[in-house]
């Protein structure tokens, strides 16, 4: 099993909206953490330092195993 680590940054815009960015994809959790340290030097990221999320993902595996709703209940 091969895995990667996706580094996301998200900040709330208000009105239940967010600004989500995929910062990068890394070979290890440690590499993703190192990227956070680098990004904190830049405007926007340093203003929202709690917005980072590291998400582990397996290669060649579907992230969605089912469909999704389109607002119908």
Helices and strands as residue ranges (DSSP letters): E 3-14, E 17-26, H 29-39, G 46-51, E 52-58
